[in-house]
Amino acid sequence: MADDGSAQSTTVWPLPKFSFEVKWDGAVMHFQEVSGLDVESQPIEYRHGDSPQFSVLKMPGLRKYSDVTMKKGIFKSDNKFWDWFNQIKMNTAKRGPVTISLLDEGGKPTMVWTLANAWPTKVTGTDLKSTGNEVAVETIVIAHEGLIIANA
């Protein structure tokens, strides 16, 4: 009798990364690419004067979150990125949570990243090429103050 894989555990295979959605400002948006979901703890180097070792100690310091870059196709009359970016006025920006969800085969979230106090730092329109046949893609770079990861 052949094994059809139905009895396998869900922990045997890693999750595919091609099905995801982004929730921002109450709307669900679909992107071609999302990158920059990382955090690092900056090391603090310290050595006290009477240390018998001739090297520094390393301690965990402040956390540093990378900016998140998202790319999506341009649609007619869709200026959400530009509208959000244009709300930046004299050191103030509309901040809010951005939720990125990795979806399973049924469209349910399996892993969720939430960006705290997110705001746009850069919006890039598409490049134009008379000999190309690619889709027009725009890019938004988002700064944030924290990354929360949850498994659904």
Secondary structure, DSSP 4 states (H G I P E B T S, - for coil): ----STTS-TTSSPPPSS-EEEEETTEEE--SEEE---EEEEEEEE--TT-SSSS-EEEEEEEEEPPEEEEEE--TT--HHHHHHTT-BTTB---EEEEEEEE-TTS-EEEEEEEEEEEEEEEE-----TT--PPPEEEEEEE-S-EEEEE-
